[in-house]
Amino acid sequence: MERALYGPGGFFLRPEGPAGHFRTSVHASPLFAGAVARLLAEVAEELGTDELAFVDVGAGRGELLTGVLAAVPEGLRVRPYGVERAARPEGLDPSITWTGQVPRGERGLLFANEWLDNVPVDVAQTDDDGTVRYVEVRVDGTERLGGEVTGPDAEWLERWWPLREPGDRAEIGRPRDEAWAAAVSALVAGTAVAVDYAHLGTGRPPFGTLTAFRHGRETTPVPDGSRDLTAHVALDACAAAGEAAAARPAVIRGQREVLRGLGVAGPRPPLALASADPAGYVRALASAGEAAELTARGGLGDFLWLLQRVRDDRGY
């Protein structure tokens, strides 16, 4: 998974970028970037400052960064960072620092949209004798069961995703917990947010979630670099890791709830507006449609948000 996504010729290093293959909330509507900009302003108010960092982890080609900077309220000064393993896109705002590592020591908002689901993980499966084994895969996608899962990986599975029956399958989320804890620890103060396809302990899928996307369609997860390899995130495990790193409770909420709280409600405009201001009516109608897509049940609205506050020595 690491090689297929980030190695030479890997999926996330391809010229077309992720947007050439699938649509995220960022690509669905500028309303999403506007909501993140409002969240950034709320973090600034909580920190008691008019200058703070915005760290976009898994920045793609800078789409969210560009949208947030365009929507930032007047008077709020932002130090923007794009954290991405691909090269800096051409034409990106020169104020954006493009880096392969989460910057340390910043105060502000760290935002990771559909990042954790692409942090590489191993897959485990229970064999016919009840032994949990790693799933090995060739570059053509052919699988076989390998060695027994032991040590920290086995401990993670037992705590977060126990496998009991032959054929039960899971993605071992320990690398994602560690990645999230490291990102949270990089902030001095502020809020860290992860938004992703996710599941919780009460509803783990019995056969895992590993899949792939190419050219807008779900496809077989072949690790050849031609497609996105992704698996849903055990977000409660990441939350526990973030809590340990920040020494503060984390909150998990649905995208529908969070975006509505940030002003993405999407009511249809009144018909009277159509005659009074036809152009305004069309704009309002389009905005309502975009808001509906971002908050739709069974779609983008089912994404989960992990929100983790980080305190500094002054108590925030």
Order of alpha helices (4+ residues) and beta strands (2+ residues): alpha-alpha-alpha-beta-alpha-beta-beta-beta-beta-beta-beta-alpha-beta-alpha-beta-beta-beta-beta-beta-beta-alpha-beta-alpha-alpha-alpha-beta
